[in-house]
């Protein structure tokens, strides 16, 4: 149970770092980098992985999500 509490605390800490830095006026990509640095080292993605994910707007998964609503729209 202690490990679960630690993981949840780390998750909330990362979210807090991202939100606070963004609310202070930091550009979104820099706020993401601050949050990435707050992720515990054993699960932290590399800078390049994060940069690629941002440039690809979430990769294939988000592309499928953005394409789905267009496919469901009725033709006029």
FIBA-168733 format. One record per residue: x, y, z of N, C-alpha, C in turn; residue number from 1; residue in three letters. Coordinates in steps of 0.001 Angstrom, whole numbers. Each point is the difference from the previous one (the first is absolute). Layout:
BEGIN
     n_px     n_py     n_pz    ca_px    ca_py    ca_pz     c_px     c_py     c_pz  num  residuo
        X        Y        Z        X        Y        Z        X        Y        Z  NUM      Ala
...
//
This chain:
BEGIN
     n_px     n_py     n_pz    ca_px    ca_py    ca_pz     c_px     c_py     c_pz  num  residuo
      823    -1183        0     -823     1183        0      873     1254        0    1      Unk
     1138      -98      631      921     1131       32      517      352    -1380    2      Unk
      307    -1034     -803      472      235    -1368    -1073      693     -829    3      Unk
    -1232     -405      192    -1119      608     -731     -136     1469      368    4      Unk
      146      314     1265      -95     1389      448     1152      836     -554    5      Unk
     1194     -587      -39     1159      708     -564     -194      279    -1485    6      Unk
     -511     -987     -724     -228      167    -1436    -1049     1080     -253    7      Unk
    -1048       -1      789    -1045     1015     -156      532     1387      339    8      Unk
      824       97     1025      602     1282      368      900      510    -1125    9      Unk
      799     -888     -592      883      394    -1101     -818      472    -1193   10      Unk
    -1098     -693     -292     -884      377    -1104     -561     1401      216   11      Unk
     -501      263     1202     -563     1317      306     1075     1086      -23   12      Unk
     1199     -342      422     1099      964      -19      333      411    -1435   13      Unk
       49     -968     -907      290      298    -1406    -1090      898     -584   14      Unk
    -1255     -326      276    -1102      839     -481       94     1411      558   15      Unk
      323      104     1281      113     1321      626     1111      819     -635   16      Unk
     1141     -622     -248     1125      703     -624     -418      535    -1365   17      Unk
     -668     -831     -797     -430      424    -1337     -997     1148       81   18      Unk
    -1002     -130      852    -1048     1030       81      529     1318      548   19      Unk
      806      -58     1035      528     1228      594      917      724     -981   20      Unk
      853     -750     -667      907      660     -945     -782      602    -1167   21      Unk
    -1046     -676     -465     -814      543    -1091     -775     1229      463   22      Unk
     -530      -37     1222     -755     1150      517      892     1218      210   23      Unk
     1282     -230      206      937     1113      160      401      614    -1335   24      Unk
     -519     -554    -1101      276      567    -1307     1064     -711     -804   25      Unk
      453    -1137      472      994     -774     -725     -648     -594    -1251   26      Unk
      678       19    -1141     -561     -639    -1200     -317    -1475      276   27      Unk
    -1042     -531     -636     -418    -1383      281     1103    -1041     -149   28      Unk
      832      112    -1033     1042    -1012     -177     1041       57     1114   29      Unk
      267     1182      512      950      136     1114     -643     -533     1281   30      Unk
    -1294      250      185     -707     -538     1167       28    -1526      -22   31      Unk
     -130     -582    -1179       84    -1460     -130     1398     -481      380   32      Unk
     1026      745     -390     1365     -382      362      206       77     1509   33      Unk
     -532     1032      642       98       82     1460     -690    -1210      641   34      Unk
    -1164     -346     -520     -723    -1154      541      775    -1289     -250   35      Unk
      609     -124    -1179      792    -1203     -310     1131     -171      999   36      Unk
      630     1114      356     1104      -67      965     -470     -379     1395   37      Unk
    -1286      225      289     -542     -351     1307     -389    -1475       93   38      Unk
      -41     -696    -1141     -348    -1420      -13     1163     -783      610   39      Unk
     -293     -967      867     1080     -809      578      869     -628    -1090   40      Unk
     1298      -30      235      973     -431     -992     -211    -1372     -589   41      Unk
     -528     -936      767     -152    -1360     -517    -1139     -138    -1014   42      Unk
     -864      993     -118    -1094      -40     -984       -3     1211     -926   43      Unk
      956      904      177       49     1239     -790      368     -279    -1448   44      Unk
     -802      526     -950      388     -141    -1409     1175      920     -301   45      Unk
      741     -331    -1040     1131      849     -373     -521     1298     -593   46      Unk
      875      981      -83     -382     1272     -603     -436     -216    -1441   47      Unk
      735     -838     -728     -315     -235    -1413    -1351     -683     -164   48      Unk
     -311     -966      864    -1306     -660      -60    -1126     1002      224   49      Unk
      186      874      980    -1011     1011      293     -136      970    -1157   50      Unk
     1102      437     -544      -11      943    -1129     -692     -613    -1216   51      Unk
      309    -1253     -298     -641     -684    -1126    -1505     -120      219   52      Unk
     -392     -311     1219    -1419     -137      326     -725     1337     -173   53      Unk
      627     1086      422     -598     1328     -150     -110      372    -1473   54      Unk
     1069     -229     -757      -10      350    -1425    -1019     -808     -782   55      Unk
     -207    -1257      394     -967     -855     -680    -1401      163      580   56      Unk
     -156      938      911    -1286      265      661     -585    -1256      616   57      Unk
      818     -755      660     -453    -1186      702      185    -1290     -762   58      Unk
      523       65    -1190      266    -1219     -759    -1228     -556     -676   59      Unk
       39    -1285     -278    -1066     -668     -741    -1306      -19      770   60      Unk
       78     -115     1307    -1217     -101      805     -853     1254     -133   61      Unk
      605     1192       91     -794     1217     -113     -465      217    -1428   62      Unk
      753     -491     -977     -425      123    -1392    -1274     -801     -226   63      Unk
      -94    -1176      611    -1209     -808     -126    -1179      686      673   64      Unk
      238      670     1107    -1066      697      707     -487     1190     -804   65      Unk
      909      758     -612     -418     1171     -757     -669     -393    -1311   66      Unk
      334    -1155     -556     -635     -441    -1237    -1376     -586      248   67      Unk
     -254     -583     1146    -1267     -669      287    -1201      947      -85   68      Unk
       12     1188      603    -1184      864     -100     -300      426    -1435   69      Unk
     1006      192     -816     -226      399    -1387     -687    -1135     -768   70      Unk
      333    -1236      316     -598    -1142     -684    -1465     -173      411   71      Unk
     -342      430     1213    -1360     -149      498     -922     1119     -448   72      Unk
      542     1091     -496     -831     1138     -412     -832     -372    -1206   73      Unk
    -1286      365        6     -858     -333    -1142      375      836    -1218   74      Unk
      -77     -629    -1158      300      704    -1256    -1183      888     -380   75      Unk
      299     1211     -425    -1077      916     -402       45      301    -1471   76      Unk
//
